[in-house]
Amino acid sequence: MSIYPKESASWQDDANDREILALMQESSDEHSSANLTFQYQASQDVRFYVGDQKVWRDIYGQDMGMDQYNLNFNLLHRYVEWPSGYQRQNRKTINVIPIEGSDQKTADQFTKLIMQIGNRENLDETLSTSFHSACITGINFIRPYIDYSSDPLSGDLKFGSVPYNAILFDSYFKKIDGSDCSFMWQRSYVDNEEIGLLLPSYKDRLKDIGINKRKGARQSTSYDMKFKFMPESIFYERSGKGIIYDEFFYRSTRNGIFIYDPVTLKQLEWVGSREKLKEYIYEFPRIKVIEQDVTTVKQANVVNGHVIYNGGNTLGIDEFPLVPVVTYYTPESNSLDYRLQGIIRGLRDAQYLYNRTTTNILKTIESQPNSGWIAKAGAVVNPTSLFKSGSGQVIFRNKGSLPEDLVKIPPGSIQPGMFEIQTELKKLPGEISGTPEELMGSASDDVSGIRAMLRQGAGLVLLRRLFDQLDTSMKVLGRLCVKIIQNNYTPGKVERIINETPTDEFRDRDFGNYDIAIEEGFNTSTQRQLAFAQALNLKEIMGDEFPSSYVVKKATIQDKDEVIAEMKEKIGRAHV
């Protein structure tokens, strides 16, 4: 995720470097324990999801009777796949809708831009990946960022999915959008080539701290024992990525200049130079100037413990560039590991009990061919023959031994109730997660279609919270996209993407704050398909009052001109 600010920041002196490193250490000391406790539980959830047979021993201990049988009949996989698959089947897109009195054309241009960028950068897949991961662990993050590798001037807006174990965050946050966090700290492990691509404008600084540009050369650095659940951290010595790259985003303030028009009562932040502001005030003397501190999010980029950049957010925004995607979040809980949970957390015990019951049934079945003997000393010629199993085995008794001197132990019988318990335990994860068999398409009871539909509806209501919270994350991401585009994309780049000249309001920062609302719309692959879907939906609502010719004009079909000509001819004949 390349920083590459438009203006390279001056090197920070040692005092400033020590100050930001001290803040990072202070944040780690205060919140690392809660984060690591949560990450441990989340890592166990991942092990349950993937079907790790060794997880029983680590969580429940060897005395539970399953250490000899590393079996896992994974019931939990499907309870994550269902909401994840449902979201993929019912994907939504981000629409910029103008609020009353604002400019419709500007909102439409932002919608087109976000759709074009999303289609090119596969935003739908990133959203689905984040939602899927959150269903397992409880939280995931979507990271919008600017990549300058192809466009050194404006860059390209891209998106990434950041897992739970690569983020350290304020453990006291309450809002699901993370807006009340004091900091977010993302870590990456990279090699020499990757760090050069991430920080192309800081090559001299990287050279100063001893980063070897030779391809394949490994950089040695001391491991700081943070982010313990990252794969690169666990296998640090053999990961091949010896450079620790930290991006630390922290709440702070900046100086803001606002201009206020007492006639129109409009207020906006001045983003130009002070010289330009003087010229503007001279031209419009009624304008009032207000200067005050503004809450913002700054960032520091640290490589192997050395501060490379520390200053304003390089995206030009005042928010965190990490959007949380959460599933079951309970802010009332005091412990972060209980406050954040995925679907798997509540199903772990049910999965264990089902595995244990099934394993015990298998043990009983396997013990039947040779359940053992009760033998009197000297009753058989070769005592070792009593330990043999399989068909065709012969045991020779000594002469003079009595029948009661050698008695076969009867095999254990499987009680019918064991299979009933197994069946009920198999249903338990669905009852706990609120995902009935009807939602899975595998209900075996003979019920009417209407009753099955009612059950499906009830199941969807129980999962509604997950999808609503994803919608909230999409709205937060949409607002970030608007601000990032305003701050980074040149008018020429915007015009090239949407094939339209940006409106005068396009650069107005207040437009993104007050004049639009982010809503979910039809998920289509192109703008033309979106326009057709919207027109068709409006036609269904309004009926004959909405012109059919408009729907046809927006349709993405072959030979559309012939259809329009036929419609005109038909209308002409009707008037004759």
N, C-alpha and C positions, 0 to 999 in steps of 0.2 A: 504494500500500500504506500505508494510514493507520496512523500510530503511535497517536495519541490515548491516552496513558496515563491510567489511572483517576485518578491524582493528578499534576497538572502539576508537573514538576520545576522547582526554582528555577533562575534563570539562573546559569550558571557564570561565575566571574570570569575575567579575562583570562589569569591564570596557568594555570588549568585548560584553557582554550581552547587556549593555546599548546602545552600538554603533549600533548593528544590530536592536534592538527594535526601536531606533531613526530613522534608515533608513526606517524601515517598516512604522512608523508613518508619516514620511516625504512623502513617496510614496503615502500613503493613503490621506494625506492632499492635495496633488497636483492633484491626479487623481480620487479620490473618487466621486467628484461631477459629472464629465463627465460619469463615469461608472454607477452611480446610475440613472442618467437621461436616459442612454441607457437601463439599466435593467428595468426601469419603462415602457418604450415603449415596450420592449420585453415581459414583463409580460402581457401587454394589448394584444399583438399579440397572446399569448398563450390563453388568455380568449376568443378571437374571434375564434381561431381554435377549442377549445373544446365546443363552443356554450354557453358560460355563458350569461344567459338572463339579468343579472344585469349590464353588461358592458355598455349598452346604456345610462343608467342614470349617470354612473360615467364619461363617456367621453363627451356625448352630452348634458347632463343636463335634468331635468324633464320638462322643458318648450317645449320640442320637441314633446309632445303629445303621447309618448309611455310608460309613467310610469305606466299606468293602465293595460297595456298588456305586460306581461313578456314572449313574444314569440320570438323565434329565428329559422328562416328557414335557416339553415346553408348551404350556398353555397360554403364557403371557404375551407371546409374540403377536397374536391376532388382536389382542385388545389395544395395542398401539397402532397396528396396521389399519384397523377400521376407521378411527377418526382421521388418521393421516390420509388414507385413501379417499375418505369422504371429502376432505378438504381439497385434494387434488381434483376430484371429480366436479367440485363446485367452486372452482377458483374464482376470485374476484379481482378486479383491477382498480386502480386508483384514478378517480375523476376529480378534477378541480371545478367546483361549482361556485359561481359568483353569488355572493349575498346581495340582497336587494340594494339597488343603486350602484353597484360596482360594474366593472366593465366585463361583458360577456366574452368579447373577442380575446381579451388578455387571458381569461380563465381557460378558454378553448386552446389557446396556444400552449399554455402550461400542460394541459391534458395531453396534447399531441406530443409534446417533448417527452414527458414522463413515459408515455406509451412506447414511443420510438426507442428511448434509452432502455426501457425495461425489456422490450423484445430483443434488442441487440445483446444485452448483458444477461439475459435469461433470469430476470428478476422473479418470475413465477416459481422457478425451481429453487431459488435461494429462499424464498418465503416458505415453500413447502418443506425444504430441508430443515429450516429453523423450527418450524412447527413440529415436525416429526421428532427432532431431538428434544424439544421441550416436553413432548408427551412422555419421553423416557426419563429425563433427568429433572424436569421442573422448570428449566430456564435455558434459553439460548439467546444470542444477540445477532442482529442484522447490522452490518457495518457499511454505510455508504462512504465512499472515498473517491478521490480524484487521482487518476493515473495519467501522468504526463509523458509516457513513453512514446505514444503515437502523435500527440498534439502538445508540443512544448508550451504553447501560449495559453490555451483554455483548458487543456486536459480533457479526459473522458470520465464521466461519472460511472462508477462501477459499484458492485455490491458483493459483500462476503458474508458468510455465516460463521460466527465465532462460538465455539462450544463452551460449556460451563467451566472446563478445567483450564482455559486460557485467559480467564478474566478474574481479577480481584476487585471487589466493589464494596461500597459502603454497606455494611451489614444491617444498618438501621433504616434503610429506605422503606417507605410505605406505599408510594404510588407505583402502579404497575408499569408506567412509562419511564421510571427511573429519574424523573425530573427533580426529585428531592435528594438525590445522591450528592455526597460531597466530593466523591472522586470515582473514577473507573480506570483500571490499570490493565492493559492488554499486553501479553508477552508473546513473542515469536522467537523460534530458534531458526537461524538462517546460516547460510554459508557465505563465503567471500563475494561470490558473484551476485547473490541475492541482495546483500546489503548495499552493494553499489547501485542496483536498480531501484531500491527503496529510497535511497538518499542520493540522487545523482548530483545535486547541487552542493553536496558537502564532502566531496572527494578529498579536498585538502585536510579537512578536519578529521576524516577517517584515517588518513595517512598519519596525522599527528599522533593519534592514539594507538598506532601500531597495527592497524588492520592491513593484512597482506593481501594485495590484489591478485596475487598469483592464483590461477584457477586450481582448485583442489587442495590448496594449502589450508591446514587446519589451524584455527586460532585457539590458543589456550587461554582460559579464563577461569576464575574461581567460581564454583557453583555455589549459589547463595541460599539454597534450601527453600526457595519460594516456588510456588506453582508445582507442588510435588506430584500432582496427578496428571500432568501433561506427559504424553508418551516420550517426548524428547528429553524430559527431565528424568523419567524413570530409567531410560536407557541412554543417559547423557554421554557416557564414555564411548559408545559405539554408534551414536546417531549420525555422525558425519556432519552435524550442524553445530559448530562450536561457538557461534556468535549469538549472544543474548540481546535481543532487540526489544526494548520496552517502550510503550506509548502510554504516558501517564496524563490523564485528563482530570483537571481539578477545578472546583468552583472558585471563582475570584471576581474581581470587579475591573472595569475599565472606564476611562473618561469618555462621556458621550456629550455631543453637542446637538441640541434640538432647536428647531426653529418653529415659531408659533405665529399663526396669522389670526389676530383678534377679530377680523371681519368674517372669515370663513370658518373660524374655530378649528382649523385643521393644524395638526402638529405632526412633524416627521423629523427623523434623525438626519442630520447633515453628514454626508459621507465624503464630501470633497475637502479641499485644503482650506485653511483659514483665509488665504488670500482670495480665493473664489467666494468665500462667505462674505468678506467685506464688500466685494463687488455686488453681490446679490442684495445685501442690505442697503447699499447706496441706491440701487435701482428700485427697491421696494422698502422704503423707510418705515413702513408700519410694522414690519416683521420684528418680532421679539426673539431674542436668543436666550436659551436656558442651557446651562452647562452643569452636568451632574454625573455621579458615578452610576454605572449600569452593571447589573449582575451578568456575568459571562462565564464561559468555560475556557480556560487556557490549557495549554498542553506542553509537555516536555517529552523529548525523544532522547532516549539513553541507550547507548551501545556499549555493552560490556562494562557497565558502571560509569561510563563517561557521558556527560551531558553534551549532546550534539545541538539541540535546539530547545529553547525555553521561551515561550512568548504566547501571543494570541493564537487562537484556533486557526489553523492554516486553511480551513474551509471557509472562513469568514463568517461563521455562525456563533451564536451565544449558547448553544445547547450541546449536550454530549452527542458525539457522532456514533453512538452505540445504542440501538433501539432494542430493549428487552422484549422477548417473546416468552410469556409465562403460561403455565397451565393451572395447577392448583396452588394459589397463593393466598395465605392467611396472615394478614399483617398483625392480627391480634396475638399471634404466637411470639413468645420471647426468644425462641431458638431458631436460627436461620435454617437449620436442617429440617425442622418441622414446618417452618413458615413456607418454604419452597419445596413442593413435591410434584413428581410426575405421576402418571397413571400407574407405573410399576410399583411404587412404594407401598400402596395399600394392598397389593396382590401378592407380595412376596411370601407371606406365611401360608396363604392358600396354596400356592405353587409347591411349597415345601411339604405340606401335609399330603397333597395329592401324590407327590413323588414318593414319600415315605410309605404311604398305604400301598401304592402299586408295587414298590420294591418288596414290601413284606409279603404280598401275594406271590410274587415271583420266587421269593425265598422258600415259601411253603411248597410251591409246585416243584422246585428243584430238589427239595429234600425227599420227595416221595420215592424215586427209584432206589435209593439206598439210605434208609433212615437209621440204620445201625442195629447192633445186637446186644442182648444181655447174656453174657457167657460166664459159666463157672470155670474157675482156673483148671486147666488141663482137659477141658471138654473137647477141644479140637486139636488136630495134629499140628497145624500151622496157624498160630494166632494171627499172623499178618494177613491171612486170607480174609479175616473179618473186615478189613479196611478196604477191600476191593469193591469196585462198583461196575455196573454194566451188565449186559446180558451174557449168559453162558458161564458165569463164574461158579466154581465148585468148592464147597467147604467140606473137608474130611473130618468126621468126628472120631474121637478115640474109642476103642472097644470098651464096653462097660459103661459108657456115659449114658445118661438118661435123657429122654426128650426135653425135660424141663431144664436140663443143664445148658441148653442153647435156645434162646427165645428171641425172635426178631421183634425189634421195636416197631409198633405200628406207625405208619406215616401220618403226619399231621394232616388233618382235613381242613379244607377251606370252607369256612362258614359262609352261607349265602349272604349274610349281612355285610360281609366284607365288600362284596361287589356293589351292594347298595350304597355303602359309605363312599366307595370310590366314585360312583356316579354322582352323588351329591357334592362331593368335593370338586368334581370337574365343573359343576355349575357355579360354584362359589365365586370364582373370579368375575364372572359376568354380573352376579348380583352385587358384588362390592363396587365394581366400576360403573354400574348403571348401563351396561351394554347387554341387553337381552339377546337370546339366540336369534330372534327375528331379525335384528340388525345385521347379524352375521350371515343370514340366509341359510341357517342350518337348524331351525327349530324342527323337532321331531313330533311334537304333540299335534293331535288332529283338532285344529281350531278353525273357525271361519275366517275368511279373508278380511272381513271388517275388523274382527278382534285382533288379527295379526297386525293390521295397519295401526290400530290404536296402540298396540305394544311398541311398534316401531316409533310412533310419534312420542310416546312417553320416554323412550330411550334417547331420542334426539333432544328432548327438553333437558334431560339430565346432563347432556354433553354440550348444551347451548353455550355455557359459560366459556368453554375452551375456544369456540369459534368467535364469540363476541370479543374476547380479549385479543385474538389475532387481528380482528378488524381494527381494534384500537391501535395496535402496533402499526398496522398499515397506514392509518391516519397520521400517526406521528412521523412515520417514514415519508409520507407524502409531503408534509409541511417542510421537513428537512430538505427534500429534493428541490422544492420551490426555492428555498433560500440558497442552497448550494448553487443551483443554476444561475440565480440572479447575481451571485458574487463571483462566479468563475467563467461562465460562458459569454463569449463576445457576441455582439449583435450579428456579425457575419456567420458565426457558427450556428446560432439559433436559426437564422434564415436558411442556411444550407440544409438543416435537419427537417424543418417543417415546411420549407418552400414558401414562407411568408415573411414579410418584414415585421419585426417585433413592434408592438404598440408602444406608445409613450409611457404607459403605466407599467410596462414589463419590468423596468428597473426599480420601480417604487417599492421600497422595503415594507412600507406599511400595507401594501396590497397583500403581501403574503401573511401579514399578521391579522388583518381585520376584514379584508374584502373577499375572502374565499372560505369555503368549507370543503374539507376533503371527504369525499363519499366513495363508497364502493360501487362500481358499475359492472357492465357486462365484460366478461373476460374474452377478448377477441385478439387475434394475432396482428391486425392492422387497424389504422384509424378508420378506414372506409367500412370495415366490418362492424366497428363500434357504432358508427353513424347509422348504418343500416339496422342494427339490432335495436338502437334507440328509437328509430322511426317506426319500426315494426311494432315495438311495444306500445308506442303512443297510438298507433293505428288500432291496436286491439282495445285500448282503453276508450278512445273517442269514437270509434266506429266510422260511419260514413262522413262525419264532420271533418275528419282528417283526410286530406287528398291522397288517393292511392298513387297518383303520378309522382308525388314526392318520395314515397316508399320505393317505387321502381327506380327513380333516379339514384337513390342511395344504395341500391342492391349491387352486390358484387357477383354478377352473373355474366355469362357470355352472351353476345348478340343483344345487349341491352338496348342499343339504338333501334333495332327492329321491333322490340317489344314496345318501346315508347311510340314508334311510328304507328303500330297497330292500334294502340290506345287512342291516339289522336284521330285516326281514321274512324274508329268505332264511335268516338264522341261526335265527330262530324256527321256521321250517318244518323245518329240519334237526333240531331238538331234539324235534319232535313224534313 
